[in-house]
């Protein structure tokens, strides 16, 4: 049940109208840590996903700046 903490973070973050990307990344990191992954494994997974979807980052970069 504790592994669903990421879902709670997303619901609360969206309800408070926080930065979407930051909320999703935070929920992913917390879920990974609670699920037993090391921080390096989490960063590897995020990096692989970023490289596979790098063209999507063209649309996300203006949101971050």
mmCIF file as Biopython writes it, N, C-alpha, C and O atoms, coordinates in Angstrom:
data_model
#
loop_
_atom_site.group_PDB
_atom_site.id
_atom_site.type_symbol
_atom_site.label_atom_id
_atom_site.label_alt_id
_atom_site.label_comp_id
_atom_site.label_asym_id
_atom_site.label_entity_id
_atom_site.label_seq_id
_atom_site.pdbx_PDB_ins_code
_atom_site.Cartn_x
_atom_site.Cartn_y
_atom_site.Cartn_z
_atom_site.occupancy
_atom_site.B_iso_or_equiv
_atom_site.auth_seq_id
_atom_site.auth_asym_id
_atom_site.pdbx_PDB_model_num
ATOM 1   N N  . UNK A ? 1  ? 0.825  -1.198 0.000   1.0 0.0 1  A 1 
ATOM 2   C CA . UNK A ? 1  ? 0.000  0.000  0.000   1.0 0.0 1  A 1 
ATOM 3   C C  . UNK A ? 1  ? 0.868  1.260  0.000   1.0 0.0 1  A 1 
ATOM 4   O O  . UNK A ? 1  ? 0.484  2.278  -0.575  1.0 0.0 1  A 1 
ATOM 5   N N  . UNK A ? 2  ? 2.023  1.192  0.637   1.0 0.0 2  A 1 
ATOM 6   C CA . UNK A ? 2  ? 2.895  2.367  0.702   1.0 0.0 2  A 1 
ATOM 7   C C  . UNK A ? 2  ? 3.444  2.718  -0.683  1.0 0.0 2  A 1 
ATOM 8   O O  . UNK A ? 2  ? 3.851  3.854  -0.923  1.0 0.0 2  A 1 
ATOM 9   N N  . UNK A ? 3  ? 3.453  1.740  -1.590  1.0 0.0 3  A 1 
ATOM 10  C CA . UNK A ? 3  ? 3.965  1.985  -2.932  1.0 0.0 3  A 1 
ATOM 11  C C  . UNK A ? 3  ? 3.056  2.907  -3.736  1.0 0.0 3  A 1 
ATOM 12  O O  . UNK A ? 3  ? 3.450  3.407  -4.790  1.0 0.0 3  A 1 
ATOM 13  N N  . UNK A ? 4  ? 1.859  3.130  -3.248  1.0 0.0 4  A 1 
ATOM 14  C CA . UNK A ? 4  ? 0.928  4.044  -3.909  1.0 0.0 4  A 1 
ATOM 15  C C  . UNK A ? 4  ? 1.114  5.499  -3.460  1.0 0.0 4  A 1 
ATOM 16  O O  . UNK A ? 4  ? 0.287  6.360  -3.762  1.0 0.0 4  A 1 
ATOM 17  N N  . UNK A ? 5  ? 2.194  5.759  -2.747  1.0 0.0 5  A 1 
ATOM 18  C CA . UNK A ? 5  ? 2.477  7.116  -2.272  1.0 0.0 5  A 1 
ATOM 19  C C  . UNK A ? 5  ? 2.643  8.092  -3.437  1.0 0.0 5  A 1 
ATOM 20  O O  . UNK A ? 5  ? 2.307  9.270  -3.316  1.0 0.0 5  A 1 
ATOM 21  N N  . UNK A ? 6  ? 3.159  7.602  -4.561  1.0 0.0 6  A 1 
ATOM 22  C CA . UNK A ? 6  ? 3.318  8.444  -5.749  1.0 0.0 6  A 1 
ATOM 23  C C  . UNK A ? 6  ? 1.990  8.963  -6.271  1.0 0.0 6  A 1 
ATOM 24  O O  . UNK A ? 6  ? 1.901  10.102 -6.729  1.0 0.0 6  A 1 
ATOM 25  N N  . UNK A ? 7  ? 0.972  8.145  -6.204  1.0 0.0 7  A 1 
ATOM 26  C CA . UNK A ? 7  ? -0.360 8.576  -6.644  1.0 0.0 7  A 1 
ATOM 27  C C  . UNK A ? 7  ? -0.874 9.697  -5.752  1.0 0.0 7  A 1 
ATOM 28  O O  . UNK A ? 7  ? -1.463 10.664 -6.234  1.0 0.0 7  A 1 
ATOM 29  N N  . UNK A ? 8  ? -0.648 9.564  -4.459  1.0 0.0 8  A 1 
ATOM 30  C CA . UNK A ? 8  ? -1.055 10.616 -3.525  1.0 0.0 8  A 1 
ATOM 31  C C  . UNK A ? 8  ? -0.310 11.915 -3.803  1.0 0.0 8  A 1 
ATOM 32  O O  . UNK A ? 8  ? -0.899 12.995 -3.745  1.0 0.0 8  A 1 
ATOM 33  N N  . UNK A ? 9  ? 0.971  11.817 -4.104  1.0 0.0 9  A 1 
ATOM 34  C CA . UNK A ? 9  ? 1.767  13.014 -4.410  1.0 0.0 9  A 1 
ATOM 35  C C  . UNK A ? 9  ? 1.222  13.700 -5.658  1.0 0.0 9  A 1 
ATOM 36  O O  . UNK A ? 9  ? 1.128  14.927 -5.703  1.0 0.0 9  A 1 
ATOM 37  N N  . UNK A ? 10 ? 0.866  12.920 -6.664  1.0 0.0 10 A 1 
ATOM 38  C CA . UNK A ? 10 ? 0.318  13.515 -7.887  1.0 0.0 10 A 1 
ATOM 39  C C  . UNK A ? 10 ? -1.021 14.189 -7.619  1.0 0.0 10 A 1 
ATOM 40  O O  . UNK A ? 10 ? -1.258 15.299 -8.093  1.0 0.0 10 A 1 
ATOM 41  N N  . UNK A ? 11 ? -1.889 13.540 -6.873  1.0 0.0 11 A 1 
ATOM 42  C CA . UNK A ? 11 ? -3.211 14.120 -6.587  1.0 0.0 11 A 1 
ATOM 43  C C  . UNK A ? 11 ? -3.069 15.420 -5.802  1.0 0.0 11 A 1 
ATOM 44  O O  . UNK A ? 11 ? -3.710 16.420 -6.124  1.0 0.0 11 A 1 
ATOM 45  N N  . UNK A ? 12 ? -2.222 15.400 -4.766  1.0 0.0 12 A 1 
ATOM 46  C CA . UNK A ? 12 ? -2.042 16.601 -3.943  1.0 0.0 12 A 1 
ATOM 47  C C  . UNK A ? 12 ? -1.360 17.698 -4.752  1.0 0.0 12 A 1 
ATOM 48  O O  . UNK A ? 12 ? -1.754 18.862 -4.675  1.0 0.0 12 A 1 
ATOM 49  N N  . UNK A ? 13 ? -0.346 17.338 -5.523  1.0 0.0 13 A 1 
ATOM 50  C CA . UNK A ? 13 ? 0.364  18.337 -6.329  1.0 0.0 13 A 1 
ATOM 51  C C  . UNK A ? 13 ? -0.532 18.995 -7.359  1.0 0.0 13 A 1 
ATOM 52  O O  . UNK A ? 13 ? -0.474 20.208 -7.557  1.0 0.0 13 A 1 
ATOM 53  N N  . UNK A ? 14 ? -1.359 18.197 -8.015  1.0 0.0 14 A 1 
ATOM 54  C CA . UNK A ? 14 ? -2.279 18.775 -8.992  1.0 0.0 14 A 1 
ATOM 55  C C  . UNK A ? 14 ? -3.374 19.593 -8.314  1.0 0.0 14 A 1 
ATOM 56  O O  . UNK A ? 14 ? -3.804 20.617 -8.846  1.0 0.0 14 A 1 
ATOM 57  N N  . UNK A ? 15 ? -3.821 19.151 -7.155  1.0 0.0 15 A 1 
ATOM 58  C CA . UNK A ? 15 ? -4.856 19.897 -6.434  1.0 0.0 15 A 1 
ATOM 59  C C  . UNK A ? 15 ? -4.333 21.263 -5.987  1.0 0.0 15 A 1 
ATOM 60  O O  . UNK A ? 15 ? -5.079 22.242 -5.966  1.0 0.0 15 A 1 
ATOM 61  N N  . UNK A ? 16 ? -3.055 21.324 -5.632  1.0 0.0 16 A 1 
ATOM 62  C CA . UNK A ? 16 ? -2.443 22.589 -5.220  1.0 0.0 16 A 1 
ATOM 63  C C  . UNK A ? 16 ? -1.937 23.406 -6.400  1.0 0.0 16 A 1 
ATOM 64  O O  . UNK A ? 16 ? -1.389 24.494 -6.220  1.0 0.0 16 A 1 
ATOM 65  N N  . UNK A ? 17 ? -2.121 22.877 -7.614  1.0 0.0 17 A 1 
ATOM 66  C CA . UNK A ? 17 ? -1.725 23.535 -8.860  1.0 0.0 17 A 1 
ATOM 67  C C  . UNK A ? 17 ? -0.229 23.852 -8.874  1.0 0.0 17 A 1 
ATOM 68  O O  . UNK A ? 17 ? 0.187  24.951 -9.242  1.0 0.0 17 A 1 
ATOM 69  N N  . UNK A ? 18 ? 0.565  22.864 -8.466  1.0 0.0 18 A 1 
ATOM 70  C CA . UNK A ? 18 ? 2.011  22.996 -8.516  1.0 0.0 18 A 1 
ATOM 71  C C  . UNK A ? 18 ? 2.513  22.672 -9.918  1.0 0.0 18 A 1 
ATOM 72  O O  . UNK A ? 18 ? 1.743  22.218 -10.764 1.0 0.0 18 A 1 
ATOM 73  N N  . UNK A ? 19 ? 3.794  22.902 -10.166 1.0 0.0 19 A 1 
ATOM 74  C CA . UNK A ? 19 ? 4.399  22.631 -11.460 1.0 0.0 19 A 1 
ATOM 75  C C  . UNK A ? 19 ? 4.226  21.157 -11.823 1.0 0.0 19 A 1 
ATOM 76  O O  . UNK A ? 19 ? 4.636  20.274 -11.070 1.0 0.0 19 A 1 
ATOM 77  N N  . UNK A ? 20 ? 3.623  20.901 -12.970 1.0 0.0 20 A 1 
ATOM 78  C CA . UNK A ? 20 ? 3.268  19.544 -13.373 1.0 0.0 20 A 1 
ATOM 79  C C  . UNK A ? 20 ? 4.489  18.635 -13.497 1.0 0.0 20 A 1 
ATOM 80  O O  . UNK A ? 20 ? 4.491  17.516 -12.983 1.0 0.0 20 A 1 
ATOM 81  N N  . UNK A ? 21 ? 5.515  19.117 -14.174 1.0 0.0 21 A 1 
ATOM 82  C CA . UNK A ? 21 ? 6.701  18.284 -14.399 1.0 0.0 21 A 1 
ATOM 83  C C  . UNK A ? 21 ? 7.380  17.959 -13.077 1.0 0.0 21 A 1 
ATOM 84  O O  . UNK A ? 21 ? 7.816  16.828 -12.866 1.0 0.0 21 A 1 
ATOM 85  N N  . UNK A ? 22 ? 7.471  18.929 -12.196 1.0 0.0 22 A 1 
ATOM 86  C CA . UNK A ? 22 ? 8.098  18.700 -10.896 1.0 0.0 22 A 1 
ATOM 87  C C  . UNK A ? 22 ? 7.299  17.701 -10.065 1.0 0.0 22 A 1 
ATOM 88  O O  . UNK A ? 22 ? 7.878  16.856 -9.382  1.0 0.0 22 A 1 
ATOM 89  N N  . UNK A ? 23 ? 5.994  17.794 -10.121 1.0 0.0 23 A 1 
ATOM 90  C CA . UNK A ? 23 ? 5.142  16.871 -9.360  1.0 0.0 23 A 1 
ATOM 91  C C  . UNK A ? 23 ? 5.303  15.445 -9.877  1.0 0.0 23 A 1 
ATOM 92  O O  . UNK A ? 23 ? 5.435  14.513 -9.084  1.0 0.0 23 A 1 
ATOM 93  N N  . UNK A ? 24 ? 5.295  15.269 -11.182 1.0 0.0 24 A 1 
ATOM 94  C CA . UNK A ? 24 ? 5.405  13.930 -11.760 1.0 0.0 24 A 1 
ATOM 95  C C  . UNK A ? 24 ? 6.787  13.337 -11.493 1.0 0.0 24 A 1 
ATOM 96  O O  . UNK A ? 24 ? 6.898  12.158 -11.156 1.0 0.0 24 A 1 
ATOM 97  N N  . UNK A ? 25 ? 7.838  14.138 -11.640 1.0 0.0 25 A 1 
ATOM 98  C CA . UNK A ? 25 ? 9.183  13.640 -11.354 1.0 0.0 25 A 1 
ATOM 99  C C  . UNK A ? 25 ? 9.343  13.279 -9.883  1.0 0.0 25 A 1 
ATOM 100 O O  . UNK A ? 25 ? 9.936  12.251 -9.555  1.0 0.0 25 A 1 
ATOM 101 N N  . UNK A ? 26 ? 8.824  14.108 -9.007  1.0 0.0 26 A 1 
ATOM 102 C CA . UNK A ? 26 ? 8.894  13.819 -7.572  1.0 0.0 26 A 1 
ATOM 103 C C  . UNK A ? 26 ? 8.143  12.532 -7.246  1.0 0.0 26 A 1 
ATOM 104 O O  . UNK A ? 26 ? 8.634  11.701 -6.482  1.0 0.0 26 A 1 
ATOM 105 N N  . UNK A ? 27 ? 6.969  12.368 -7.815  1.0 0.0 27 A 1 
ATOM 106 C CA . UNK A ? 27 ? 6.192  11.153 -7.571  1.0 0.0 27 A 1 
ATOM 107 C C  . UNK A ? 27 ? 6.923  9.924  -8.103  1.0 0.0 27 A 1 
ATOM 108 O O  . UNK A ? 27 ? 6.898  8.868  -7.472  1.0 0.0 27 A 1 
ATOM 109 N N  . UNK A ? 28 ? 7.567  10.052 -9.248  1.0 0.0 28 A 1 
ATOM 110 C CA . UNK A ? 28 ? 8.322  8.938  -9.806  1.0 0.0 28 A 1 
ATOM 111 C C  . UNK A ? 28 ? 9.507  8.551  -8.946  1.0 0.0 28 A 1 
ATOM 112 O O  . UNK A ? 28 ? 9.759  7.367  -8.725  1.0 0.0 28 A 1 
ATOM 113 N N  . UNK A ? 29 ? 10.237 9.545  -8.460  1.0 0.0 29 A 1 
ATOM 114 C CA . UNK A ? 29 ? 11.403 9.275  -7.608  1.0 0.0 29 A 1 
ATOM 115 C C  . UNK A ? 29 ? 10.959 8.645  -6.294  1.0 0.0 29 A 1 
ATOM 116 O O  . UNK A ? 29 ? 11.560 7.671  -5.841  1.0 0.0 29 A 1 
ATOM 117 N N  . UNK A ? 30 ? 9.919  9.187  -5.681  1.0 0.0 30 A 1 
ATOM 118 C CA . UNK A ? 30 ? 9.426  8.641  -4.411  1.0 0.0 30 A 1 
ATOM 119 C C  . UNK A ? 30 ? 8.920  7.212  -4.598  1.0 0.0 30 A 1 
ATOM 120 O O  . UNK A ? 30 ? 9.199  6.344  -3.771  1.0 0.0 30 A 1 
ATOM 121 N N  . UNK A ? 31 ? 8.185  6.966  -5.669  1.0 0.0 31 A 1 
ATOM 122 C CA . UNK A ? 31 ? 7.684  5.625  -5.927  1.0 0.0 31 A 1 
ATOM 123 C C  . UNK A ? 31 ? 8.835  4.648  -6.142  1.0 0.0 31 A 1 
ATOM 124 O O  . UNK A ? 31 ? 8.796  3.518  -5.656  1.0 0.0 31 A 1 
ATOM 125 N N  . UNK A ? 32 ? 9.855  5.086  -6.870  1.0 0.0 32 A 1 
ATOM 126 C CA . UNK A ? 32 ? 11.018 4.233  -7.086  1.0 0.0 32 A 1 
ATOM 127 C C  . UNK A ? 32 ? 11.752 3.915  -5.800  1.0 0.0 32 A 1 
ATOM 128 O O  . UNK A ? 32 ? 12.153 2.773  -5.577  1.0 0.0 32 A 1 
ATOM 129 N N  . UNK A ? 33 ? 11.932 4.920  -4.949  1.0 0.0 33 A 1 
ATOM 130 C CA . UNK A ? 33 ? 12.626 4.698  -3.679  1.0 0.0 33 A 1 
ATOM 131 C C  . UNK A ? 33 ? 11.830 3.776  -2.762  1.0 0.0 33 A 1 
ATOM 132 O O  . UNK A ? 33 ? 12.393 2.888  -2.122  1.0 0.0 33 A 1 
ATOM 133 N N  . UNK A ? 34 ? 10.521 3.989  -2.702  1.0 0.0 34 A 1 
ATOM 134 C CA . UNK A ? 34 ? 9.668  3.132  -1.871  1.0 0.0 34 A 1 
ATOM 135 C C  . UNK A ? 34 ? 9.617  1.721  -2.441  1.0 0.0 34 A 1 
ATOM 136 O O  . UNK A ? 34 ? 9.485  0.751  -1.695  1.0 0.0 34 A 1 
ATOM 137 N N  . UNK A ? 35 ? 9.723  1.604  -3.770  1.0 0.0 35 A 1 
ATOM 138 C CA . UNK A ? 35 ? 9.683  0.303  -4.414  1.0 0.0 35 A 1 
ATOM 139 C C  . UNK A ? 35 ? 10.983 -0.478 -4.316  1.0 0.0 35 A 1 
ATOM 140 O O  . UNK A ? 35 ? 11.052 -1.627 -4.752  1.0 0.0 35 A 1 
ATOM 141 N N  . UNK A ? 36 ? 12.012 0.136  -3.749  1.0 0.0 36 A 1 
ATOM 142 C CA . UNK A ? 36 ? 13.256 -0.588 -3.536  1.0 0.0 36 A 1 
ATOM 143 C C  . UNK A ? 36 ? 14.351 -0.309 -4.543  1.0 0.0 36 A 1 
ATOM 144 O O  . UNK A ? 36 ? 15.382 -0.982 -4.524  1.0 0.0 36 A 1 
ATOM 145 N N  . UNK A ? 37 ? 14.161 0.661  -5.421  1.0 0.0 37 A 1 
ATOM 146 C CA . UNK A ? 37 ? 15.202 1.013  -6.379  1.0 0.0 37 A 1 
ATOM 147 C C  . UNK A ? 37 ? 16.190 1.982  -5.739  1.0 0.0 37 A 1 
ATOM 148 O O  . UNK A ? 37 ? 15.828 2.778  -4.872  1.0 0.0 37 A 1 
ATOM 149 N N  . UNK A ? 38 ? 17.432 1.902  -6.176  1.0 0.0 38 A 1 
ATOM 150 C CA . UNK A ? 38 ? 18.406 2.890  -5.704  1.0 0.0 38 A 1 
ATOM 151 C C  . UNK A ? 38 ? 18.234 4.173  -6.514  1.0 0.0 38 A 1 
ATOM 152 O O  . UNK A ? 38 ? 17.592 4.182  -7.564  1.0 0.0 38 A 1 
ATOM 153 N N  . UNK A ? 39 ? 18.817 5.247  -6.004  1.0 0.0 39 A 1 
ATOM 154 C CA . UNK A ? 39 ? 18.686 6.531  -6.687  1.0 0.0 39 A 1 
ATOM 155 C C  . UNK A ? 39 ? 19.340 6.475  -8.065  1.0 0.0 39 A 1 
ATOM 156 O O  . UNK A ? 39 ? 18.847 7.092  -9.010  1.0 0.0 39 A 1 
ATOM 157 N N  . UNK A ? 40 ? 20.442 5.744  -8.186  1.0 0.0 40 A 1 
ATOM 158 C CA . UNK A ? 40 ? 21.106 5.600  -9.486  1.0 0.0 40 A 1 
ATOM 159 C C  . UNK A ? 40 ? 20.228 4.855  -10.481 1.0 0.0 40 A 1 
ATOM 160 O O  . UNK A ? 40 ? 20.195 5.213  -11.659 1.0 0.0 40 A 1 
ATOM 161 N N  . UNK A ? 41 ? 19.528 3.841  -10.037 1.0 0.0 41 A 1 
ATOM 162 C CA . UNK A ? 41 ? 18.619 3.107  -10.925 1.0 0.0 41 A 1 
ATOM 163 C C  . UNK A ? 41 ? 17.473 4.003  -11.393 1.0 0.0 41 A 1 
ATOM 164 O O  . UNK A ? 41 ? 17.058 3.939  -12.551 1.0 0.0 41 A 1 
ATOM 165 N N  . UNK A ? 42 ? 16.973 4.825  -10.500 1.0 0.0 42 A 1 
ATOM 166 C CA . UNK A ? 42 ? 15.888 5.747  -10.859 1.0 0.0 42 A 1 
ATOM 167 C C  . UNK A ? 42 ? 16.366 6.741  -11.903 1.0 0.0 42 A 1 
ATOM 168 O O  . UNK A ? 42 ? 15.665 7.011  -12.879 1.0 0.0 42 A 1 
ATOM 169 N N  . UNK A ? 43 ? 17.569 7.291  -11.696 1.0 0.0 43 A 1 
ATOM 170 C CA . UNK A ? 43 ? 18.107 8.239  -12.670 1.0 0.0 43 A 1 
ATOM 171 C C  . UNK A ? 43 ? 18.370 7.572  -14.016 1.0 0.0 43 A 1 
ATOM 172 O O  . UNK A ? 43 ? 18.185 8.191  -15.063 1.0 0.0 43 A 1 
ATOM 173 N N  . UNK A ? 44 ? 18.796 6.325  -13.993 1.0 0.0 44 A 1 
ATOM 174 C CA . UNK A ? 44 ? 19.016 5.590  -15.239 1.0 0.0 44 A 1 
ATOM 175 C C  . UNK A ? 44 ? 17.699 5.401  -15.991 1.0 0.0 44 A 1 
ATOM 176 O O  . UNK A ? 44 ? 17.642 5.599  -17.204 1.0 0.0 44 A 1 
ATOM 177 N N  . UNK A ? 45 ? 16.663 5.024  -15.286 1.0 0.0 45 A 1 
ATOM 178 C CA . UNK A ? 45 ? 15.353 4.839  -15.918 1.0 0.0 45 A 1 
ATOM 179 C C  . UNK A ? 45 ? 14.841 6.158  -16.494 1.0 0.0 45 A 1 
ATOM 180 O O  . UNK A ? 45 ? 14.344 6.189  -17.620 1.0 0.0 45 A 1 
ATOM 181 N N  . UNK A ? 46 ? 14.961 7.249  -15.730 1.0 0.0 46 A 1 
ATOM 182 C CA . UNK A ? 46 ? 14.521 8.556  -16.222 1.0 0.0 46 A 1 
ATOM 183 C C  . UNK A ? 46 ? 15.344 8.996  -17.423 1.0 0.0 46 A 1 
ATOM 184 O O  . UNK A ? 46 ? 14.803 9.551  -18.379 1.0 0.0 46 A 1 
ATOM 185 N N  . UNK A ? 47 ? 16.655 8.750  -17.377 1.0 0.0 47 A 1 
ATOM 186 C CA . UNK A ? 47 ? 17.517 9.122  -18.495 1.0 0.0 47 A 1 
ATOM 187 C C  . UNK A ? 47 ? 17.195 8.335  -19.755 1.0 0.0 47 A 1 
ATOM 188 O O  . UNK A ? 47 ? 17.152 8.903  -20.846 1.0 0.0 47 A 1 
ATOM 189 N N  . UNK A ? 48 ? 16.969 7.037  -19.616 1.0 0.0 48 A 1 
ATOM 190 C CA . UNK A ? 48 ? 16.597 6.213  -20.772 1.0 0.0 48 A 1 
ATOM 191 C C  . UNK A ? 48 ? 15.274 6.683  -21.373 1.0 0.0 48 A 1 
ATOM 192 O O  . UNK A ? 48 ? 15.134 6.762  -22.593 1.0 0.0 48 A 1 
ATOM 193 N N  . UNK A ? 49 ? 14.328 6.986  -20.530 1.0 0.0 49 A 1 
ATOM 194 C CA . UNK A ? 49 ? 13.029 7.469  -21.020 1.0 0.0 49 A 1 
ATOM 195 C C  . UNK A ? 49 ? 13.182 8.818  -21.720 1.0 0.0 49 A 1 
ATOM 196 O O  . UNK A ? 49 ? 12.512 9.087  -22.718 1.0 0.0 49 A 1 
ATOM 197 N N  . UNK A ? 50 ? 14.070 9.666  -21.190 1.0 0.0 50 A 1 
ATOM 198 C CA . UNK A ? 50 ? 14.291 10.976 -21.813 1.0 0.0 50 A 1 
ATOM 199 C C  . UNK A ? 50 ? 14.917 10.813 -23.194 1.0 0.0 50 A 1 
ATOM 200 O O  . UNK A ? 50 ? 14.512 11.483 -24.144 1.0 0.0 50 A 1 
ATOM 201 N N  . UNK A ? 51 ? 15.908 9.921  -23.309 1.0 0.0 51 A 1 
ATOM 202 C CA . UNK A ? 51 ? 16.579 9.717  -24.593 1.0 0.0 51 A 1 
ATOM 203 C C  . UNK A ? 51 ? 15.614 9.121  -25.612 1.0 0.0 51 A 1 
ATOM 204 O O  . UNK A ? 51 ? 15.635 9.510  -26.780 1.0 0.0 51 A 1 
ATOM 205 N N  . UNK A ? 52 ? 14.778 8.194  -25.192 1.0 0.0 52 A 1 
ATOM 206 C CA . UNK A ? 52 ? 13.832 7.574  -26.117 1.0 0.0 52 A 1 
ATOM 207 C C  . UNK A ? 52 ? 12.776 8.572  -26.593 1.0 0.0 52 A 1 
ATOM 208 O O  . UNK A ? 52 ? 12.240 8.438  -27.693 1.0 0.0 52 A 1 
ATOM 209 N N  . UNK A ? 53 ? 12.484 9.562  -25.769 1.0 0.0 53 A 1 
ATOM 210 C CA . UNK A ? 53 ? 11.450 10.551 -26.107 1.0 0.0 53 A 1 
ATOM 211 C C  . UNK A ? 53 ? 12.042 11.947 -26.207 1.0 0.0 53 A 1 
ATOM 212 O O  . UNK A ? 53 ? 11.403 12.922 -25.812 1.0 0.0 53 A 1 
ATOM 213 N N  . UNK A ? 54 ? 13.266 12.054 -26.736 1.0 0.0 54 A 1 
ATOM 214 C CA . UNK A ? 54 ? 13.952 13.350 -26.721 1.0 0.0 54 A 1 
ATOM 215 C C  . UNK A ? 54 ? 13.247 14.403 -27.560 1.0 0.0 54 A 1 
ATOM 216 O O  . UNK A ? 54 ? 13.366 15.593 -27.268 1.0 0.0 54 A 1 
ATOM 217 N N  . UNK A ? 55 ? 12.526 14.006 -28.582 1.0 0.0 55 A 1 
ATOM 218 C CA . UNK A ? 55 ? 11.820 14.999 -29.386 1.0 0.0 55 A 1 
ATOM 219 C C  . UNK A ? 55 ? 10.668 15.623 -28.601 1.0 0.0 55 A 1 
ATOM 220 O O  . UNK A ? 55 ? 10.235 16.736 -28.899 1.0 0.0 55 A 1 
ATOM 221 N N  . UNK A ? 56 ? 10.185 14.907 -27.613 1.0 0.0 56 A 1 
ATOM 222 C CA . UNK A ? 56 ? 9.143  15.450 -26.746 1.0 0.0 56 A 1 
ATOM 223 C C  . UNK A ? 56 ? 9.698  16.599 -25.916 1.0 0.0 56 A 1 
ATOM 224 O O  . UNK A ? 56 ? 8.964  17.511 -25.537 1.0 0.0 56 A 1 
ATOM 225 N N  . UNK A ? 57 ? 11.013 16.552 -25.633 1.0 0.0 57 A 1 
ATOM 226 C CA . UNK A ? 57 ? 11.619 17.604 -24.817 1.0 0.0 57 A 1 
ATOM 227 C C  . UNK A ? 57 ? 11.616 18.952 -25.525 1.0 0.0 57 A 1 
ATOM 228 O O  . UNK A ? 57 ? 11.702 19.990 -24.869 1.0 0.0 57 A 1 
ATOM 229 N N  . UNK A ? 58 ? 11.517 18.957 -26.847 1.0 0.0 58 A 1 
ATOM 230 C CA . UNK A ? 58 ? 11.447 20.212 -27.583 1.0 0.0 58 A 1 
ATOM 231 C C  . UNK A ? 58 ? 10.205 20.990 -27.145 1.0 0.0 58 A 1 
ATOM 232 O O  . UNK A ? 58 ? 10.224 22.220 -27.086 1.0 0.0 58 A 1 
ATOM 233 N N  . UNK A ? 59 ? 9.139  20.273 -26.844 1.0 0.0 59 A 1 
ATOM 234 C CA . UNK A ? 59 ? 7.914  20.923 -26.409 1.0 0.0 59 A 1 
ATOM 235 C C  . UNK A ? 59 ? 7.940  21.250 -24.903 1.0 0.0 59 A 1 
ATOM 236 O O  . UNK A ? 59 ? 7.256  22.170 -24.455 1.0 0.0 59 A 1 
ATOM 237 N N  . UNK A ? 60 ? 8.728  20.497 -24.134 1.0 0.0 60 A 1 
ATOM 238 C CA . UNK A ? 60 ? 8.770  20.711 -22.701 1.0 0.0 60 A 1 
ATOM 239 C C  . UNK A ? 60 ? 9.731  21.834 -22.297 1.0 0.0 60 A 1 
ATOM 240 O O  . UNK A ? 60 ? 9.505  22.499 -21.287 1.0 0.0 60 A 1 
ATOM 241 N N  . UNK A ? 61 ? 10.780 22.050 -23.058 1.0 0.0 61 A 1 
ATOM 242 C CA . UNK A ? 61 ? 11.770 23.062 -22.691 1.0 0.0 61 A 1 
ATOM 243 C C  . UNK A ? 61 ? 11.184 24.469 -22.527 1.0 0.0 61 A 1 
ATOM 244 O O  . UNK A ? 61 ? 11.535 25.153 -21.566 1.0 0.0 61 A 1 
ATOM 245 N N  . UNK A ? 62 ? 10.318 24.918 -23.411 1.0 0.0 62 A 1 
ATOM 246 C CA . UNK A ? 62 ? 9.735  26.256 -23.183 1.0 0.0 62 A 1 
ATOM 247 C C  . UNK A ? 62 ? 8.934  26.350 -21.887 1.0 0.0 62 A 1 
ATOM 248 O O  . UNK A ? 62 ? 8.824  27.427 -21.301 1.0 0.0 62 A 1 
ATOM 249 N N  . UNK A ? 63 ? 8.380  25.233 -21.441 1.0 0.0 63 A 1 
ATOM 250 C CA . UNK A ? 63 ? 7.624  25.244 -20.189 1.0 0.0 63 A 1 
ATOM 251 C C  . UNK A ? 63 ? 8.536  25.410 -18.990 1.0 0.0 63 A 1 
ATOM 252 O O  . UNK A ? 63 ? 8.147  26.001 -17.982 1.0 0.0 63 A 1 
ATOM 253 N N  . UNK A ? 64 ? 9.758  24.884 -19.098 1.0 0.0 64 A 1 
ATOM 254 C CA . UNK A ? 64 ? 10.699 24.964 -17.988 1.0 0.0 64 A 1 
ATOM 255 C C  . UNK A ? 64 ? 11.373 26.322 -17.891 1.0 0.0 64 A 1 
ATOM 256 O O  . UNK A ? 64 ? 11.817 26.727 -16.817 1.0 0.0 64 A 1 
ATOM 257 N N  . UNK A ? 65 ? 11.449 27.019 -19.011 1.0 0.0 65 A 1 
ATOM 258 C CA . UNK A ? 65 ? 12.151 28.305 -19.007 1.0 0.0 65 A 1 
ATOM 259 C C  . UNK A ? 65 ? 11.252 29.425 -18.701 1.0 0.0 65 A 1 
ATOM 260 O O  . UNK A ? 65 ? 11.690 30.574 -18.659 1.0 0.0 65 A 1 
#
